[in-house]
Amino acid sequence: MQIRSTQFVKSSQNYLSCPKDTFPEYAFIGRSNVGKSSCINMLTNHGSLAKISSKPGKTQLINHFIINNEWYLVDLPGYGYAKTAKTIRESFAPMISDYILYRPNLVCVFVLIDSRLSPQKIDLDFLFKLGENEIPFVLVFTKSDKLSAKRTKENIQLFLDTIEEYWEELPPYFVSSAVTKVGREEILNFIEQTNISLKNLNHNE
């Protein structure tokens, strides 16, 4: 997929105030310091589309970006930010869950996982919630440039082995790096192919 145009549309406090358009949406989410903003900027080839901050928890609203005037990239608030004010942090839970459960044109959730770490309970709990509610998701293992290829592969395999105990079929996953742009083409191609499938499905109905 070639990114021809990228435009910020709006920030919303809840799913009811999100854009009314019916473009397919692909939401990106992850826990503290996973590199979500860097990943979004890498995918869109836009250095400052998503705000990057040294303080985790910068994203506190549902942010919509229209890509190629065909689909939305949605930057969701992260889950589990320990340094975010408690009242704000507690408001994230219903904001995120309501969007994921009730946004009709949400196609897939991209859950970002830090490839440097062993499986984290907060990530596993979030995936279980998605699974329980039958929400389609894929995994994006970020920061693959930070460790050796061997160590990164071992960490990813450990994560996959952990969730395989609970899933009959593993979700699709991608290995990415905002620095080297590894995974960019694969993620964008996945979105492109999904959009094509949706168009074909709607055409046949």
VENZIBEL-V145907 format. One record per backbone hydrogen bond with DSSP energy under -0.5 kcal/mol. CO is the residue of the C=O (numbers start at 1). NH is the residue of the N-H. If there is no record, write none. Layout:
# VENZIBEL-V145907
CO|NH / CO|NH
This chain:
# VENZIBEL-V145907
1|3 / 2|4 / 5|68 / 7|66 / 10|64 / 12|62 / 14|17 / 15|18 / 24|72 / 25|107 / 25|108 / 26|74 / 27|110 / 28|76 / 29|112 / 30|79 / 31|34 / 35|39 / 36|40 / 37|41 / 38|42 / 39|43 / 40|44 / 41|45 / 41|46 / 46|49 / 54|56 / 58|60 / 59|78 / 61|63 / 62|12 / 62|64 / 63|75 / 64|9 / 64|10 / 65|67 / 65|73 / 66|7 / 66|68 / 67|70 / 67|71 / 70|24 / 71|67 / 72|26 / 72|74 / 73|65 / 73|75 / 74|28 / 74|76 / 75|63 / 79|32 / 80|82 / 81|84 / 85|89 / 86|90 / 87|91 / 88|92 / 89|92 / 89|93 / 90|94 / 91|95 / 92|96 / 93|97 / 94|98 / 95|99 / 96|100 / 97|101 / 98|102 / 99|103 / 102|104 / 103|106 / 105|25 / 105|107 / 108|27 / 108|110 / 109|111 / 109|138 / 110|29 / 110|112 / 111|140 / 112|31 / 113|115 / 113|142 / 114|117 / 120|123 / 120|124 / 121|125 / 122|126 / 123|127 / 124|128 / 125|129 / 126|130 / 127|131 / 128|132 / 129|133 / 130|135 / 131|134 / 134|136 / 136|109 / 138|111 / 139|174 / 140|113 / 140|142 / 141|176 / 142|115 / 143|146 / 148|152 / 149|153 / 150|154 / 151|155 / 152|156 / 153|157 / 154|158 / 155|159 / 156|160 / 157|161 / 158|162 / 159|163 / 160|164 / 161|165 / 162|165 / 163|166 / 163|167 / 172|139 / 174|141 / 176|144 / 177|181 / 181|184 / 182|177 / 183|187 / 184|188 / 185|189 / 186|190 / 187|191 / 188|192 / 189|193 / 190|194 / 191|195 / 192|196 / 193|197 / 194|198 / 195|199 / 196|200 / 197|201 / 198|202 / 199|203 / 200|204 / 201|205
